[in-house]
Amino acid sequence: MDKSSEVKLLESIDTKLGALVAIHTHRLLIDDPDLAKPRPRSIDKLLHDVGLSQSEIAQVLGKSPQAVSQALGREKK
């Protein structure tokens, strides 16, 4: 494996770990009654914010890329 392939693999792992941490943290914030409620966010937006591409989000969630694009578009409004 060459150096650039290793870097891409490590960046991919880092992004996926970031997504897991973001999802877990979001769930903890929602479940803790002593904390202020976080603003509602779709899972699509949460994953996009940590760096997953729309095609990666679609694959992870079992959606079409168009469905992910629509969900992200609704979040911008």
Backbone torsions as a table, in degrees:
resi	resn	phi	psi	omega
1	MET	NA	127.7	179.9
2	ASP	-81.7	168.5	-173.5
3	LYS	-59.3	-42.6	-178.2
4	SER	-68.4	-33.1	176.6
5	SER	-67.0	-39.4	178.2
6	GLU	-64.4	-41.8	179.7
7	VAL	-63.8	-44.3	179.0
8	LYS	-62.4	-41.3	178.7
9	LEU	-63.3	-45.3	179.2
10	LEU	-64.8	-37.5	176.8
11	GLU	-65.2	-38.5	178.5
12	SER	-65.1	-43.9	178.2
13	ILE	-63.1	-43.6	179.6
14	ASP	-60.0	-42.8	179.7
15	THR	-64.2	-43.0	-179.4
16	LYS	-67.8	-37.7	175.6
17	LEU	-65.4	-39.4	176.3
18	GLY	-60.6	-39.4	178.1
19	ALA	-64.0	-43.4	179.1
20	LEU	-63.0	-42.9	179.0
21	VAL	-64.3	-42.5	-180.0
22	ALA	-63.0	-44.1	179.8
23	ILE	-64.3	-44.9	-179.2
24	HIS	-64.6	-44.2	179.4
25	THR	-63.2	-43.3	178.1
26	HIS	-58.9	-43.8	179.4
27	ARG	-63.2	-42.0	178.3
28	LEU	-62.5	-41.0	179.2
29	LEU	-64.1	-39.9	-179.9
30	ILE	-67.9	-39.1	-174.5
31	ASP	-80.5	-16.5	-177.0
32	ASP	-89.5	111.2	-177.5
33	PRO	-70.2	-16.6	-178.7
34	ASP	-82.8	-9.4	-179.5
35	LEU	-103.2	155.7	175.0
36	ALA	-64.3	143.8	-179.2
37	LYS	-70.2	130.0	176.2
38	PRO	-70.6	156.1	178.6
39	ARG	-66.0	147.0	-179.0
40	PRO	-63.9	133.7	177.7
41	ARG	-139.2	142.5	176.5
42	SER	-78.6	157.2	177.2
43	ILE	-61.9	-33.5	178.5
44	ASP	-59.4	-47.6	-178.3
45	LYS	-66.3	-41.3	179.5
46	LEU	-59.8	-46.2	179.7
47	LEU	-68.7	-36.4	178.7
48	HIS	-66.5	-39.3	-179.0
49	ASP	-65.5	-26.5	179.2
50	VAL	-91.4	-0.6	171.3
51	GLY	114.5	1.6	176.4
52	LEU	-75.1	142.3	177.4
53	SER	-76.6	165.6	179.4
54	GLN	-61.9	-36.7	179.8
55	SER	-69.8	-36.1	176.4
56	GLU	-66.6	-41.3	178.6
57	ILE	-62.4	-44.0	179.1
58	ALA	-59.3	-43.0	-179.5
59	GLN	-65.7	-44.5	-178.5
60	VAL	-64.5	-41.5	-175.4
61	LEU	-91.4	-3.8	-179.6
62	GLY	69.3	34.7	-179.9
63	LYS	-113.6	167.6	171.8
64	SER	-81.1	154.1	176.1
65	PRO	-58.1	-32.0	178.6
66	GLN	-66.3	-38.7	179.1
67	ALA	-65.2	-39.0	177.7
68	VAL	-65.5	-44.2	179.6
69	SER	-59.6	-42.3	177.9
70	GLN	-64.1	-42.7	-179.8
71	ALA	-64.3	-40.5	178.4
72	LEU	-68.5	-35.3	176.8
73	GLY	-64.2	-37.9	177.5
74	ARG	-66.6	-33.6	-179.1
75	GLU	-67.9	-28.2	-178.1
76	LYS	-71.8	-23.9	-175.7
77	LYS	-76.9	NA	NA
